[in-house]
Amino acid sequence: MTPAPRADIRHHDHIVLLVDTFYGKVRHDDLLGAIFNGIIGDRWPEHLEKMHRFWGTVLINEGSYTGTPLRPHLDMPIGAAHFGRWLQLFHATVDELFEGPVAQLAHRNADRMADMFQERIERYRTRPQDFIQ
């Protein structure tokens, strides 16, 4: 029997499901959990709401996110292994829940964002004077 097709990411409820499921995994992950829980602490509801706005803007053009997503990550103790695990969890979550063009866009955007963040964090660590404080 063929499994029923999964829906594509189309509306805000899908974004909430994606973000909340993904960060639920992050919070309990052996590699990422301590870092994220240590930095976010008891502010998870605010963080999740910000991530709903971010991914809603990126994936379904909600236009509800404004901000600079790189800045909070610059001083985090993260490297290639952390980004690899973040991507592994993100891609698995997308694939568990959704399929379609917007789900594929989520994969591409996550890959691009991880590459860009890694490159800029490394540059920040080696040349912090290049960044506006």
C-alpha positions as CSV (number, residue, x, y, z in Angstrom):
1,M,0.0,0.0,0.0
2,T,1.4,3.4,-1.0
3,P,1.5,5.9,1.9
4,A,-0.7,9.0,1.5
5,P,1.1,12.0,0.0
6,R,2.1,14.6,2.5
7,A,0.9,18.2,2.0
8,D,3.2,21.0,0.9
9,I,4.0,23.9,3.2
10,R,1.2,26.3,2.3
11,H,0.0,28.3,5.3
12,H,1.0,29.5,8.8
13,D,-0.2,26.4,10.6
14,H,2.3,24.4,8.5
15,I,5.1,26.8,9.5
16,V,4.2,26.4,13.1
17,L,4.2,22.6,12.8
18,L,7.5,22.6,11.0
19,V,9.2,25.0,13.4
20,D,7.8,23.5,16.6
21,T,8.6,19.9,15.6
22,F,12.1,20.8,14.5
23,Y,13.0,22.7,17.6
24,G,11.5,20.0,19.7
25,K,14.2,17.7,18.2
26,V,16.9,20.4,18.7
27,R,16.0,20.9,22.3
28,H,16.6,17.2,23.0
29,D,19.5,16.6,20.7
30,D,22.8,15.4,22.3
31,L,24.9,17.8,20.3
32,L,22.6,20.8,19.9
33,G,20.3,20.7,22.9
34,A,22.7,22.0,25.6
35,I,23.8,24.9,23.4
36,F,20.3,26.1,22.4
37,N,18.7,25.4,25.8
38,G,21.6,27.2,27.5
39,I,21.3,30.3,25.4
40,I,17.5,30.4,25.1
41,G,16.8,29.3,28.6
42,D,13.1,29.9,29.5
43,R,12.5,32.1,26.4
44,W,11.5,29.2,24.1
45,P,8.0,30.6,23.4
46,E,9.5,33.9,22.2
47,H,12.2,32.1,20.2
48,L,9.6,29.8,18.5
49,E,7.4,32.8,17.7
50,K,10.4,34.5,16.0
51,M,11.2,31.4,14.1
52,H,7.5,31.1,13.0
53,R,7.8,34.7,11.6
54,F,11.2,34.0,10.0
55,W,10.3,30.8,8.2
56,G,6.8,32.1,7.4
57,T,8.5,35.1,5.6
58,V,11.1,32.9,3.9
59,L,8.8,30.1,2.7
60,I,5.3,31.5,2.3
61,N,5.9,35.3,1.9
62,E,4.1,36.2,5.2
63,G,6.4,39.3,5.5
64,S,6.1,39.1,9.3
65,Y,9.9,38.8,10.1
66,T,12.2,41.7,10.4
67,G,15.6,41.4,11.9
68,T,19.2,40.3,11.4
69,P,19.3,36.5,11.8
70,L,23.1,36.2,11.8
71,R,23.8,38.5,14.7
72,P,22.6,36.3,17.6
73,H,24.6,33.4,16.2
74,L,28.0,35.1,16.0
75,D,29.1,34.3,19.5
76,M,27.6,30.9,19.8
77,P,30.0,28.0,20.4
78,I,29.1,26.3,17.1
79,G,31.0,24.9,14.2
80,A,30.7,22.6,11.2
81,A,29.5,19.6,13.2
82,H,26.7,21.7,14.8
83,F,25.5,23.0,11.4
84,G,25.6,19.5,10.0
85,R,23.4,18.2,12.8
86,W,21.1,21.2,12.5
87,L,20.7,20.5,8.8
88,Q,20.2,16.7,9.4
89,L,17.4,17.4,11.9
90,F,15.8,20.1,9.7
91,H,15.8,18.1,6.5
92,A,14.4,15.0,8.4
93,T,11.6,17.1,9.9
94,V,10.7,18.7,6.5
95,D,10.6,15.2,4.9
96,E,8.5,13.7,7.7
97,L,5.9,16.4,7.5
98,F,5.8,17.8,4.0
99,E,6.5,17.3,0.3
100,G,6.2,19.6,-2.7
101,P,7.9,22.7,-4.1
102,V,7.8,24.7,-0.9
103,A,9.2,21.8,1.1
104,Q,12.0,21.7,-1.4
105,L,12.5,25.4,-1.1
106,A,12.8,24.9,2.7
107,H,15.6,22.4,2.1
108,R,17.5,24.7,-0.3
109,N,17.1,27.7,2.0
110,A,18.3,25.8,5.0
111,D,21.4,24.6,3.1
112,R,22.1,28.1,1.9
113,M,21.6,29.7,5.3
114,A,23.8,27.1,7.0
115,D,26.6,27.7,4.5
116,M,26.3,31.5,4.8
117,F,26.2,31.4,8.6
118,Q,29.2,29.1,8.9
119,E,31.2,31.3,6.5
120,R,30.3,34.5,8.3
121,I,30.8,33.1,11.8
122,E,34.3,31.9,10.8
123,R,35.1,35.3,9.3
124,Y,33.8,37.0,12.5
125,R,36.0,34.8,14.6
126,T,39.1,35.6,12.6
127,R,38.3,39.3,11.7
128,P,35.8,40.7,14.1
129,Q,36.8,44.2,13.1
130,D,35.0,43.6,9.8
131,F,31.6,43.5,11.5
132,I,29.7,46.5,12.6
133,Q,29.0,46.3,16.3
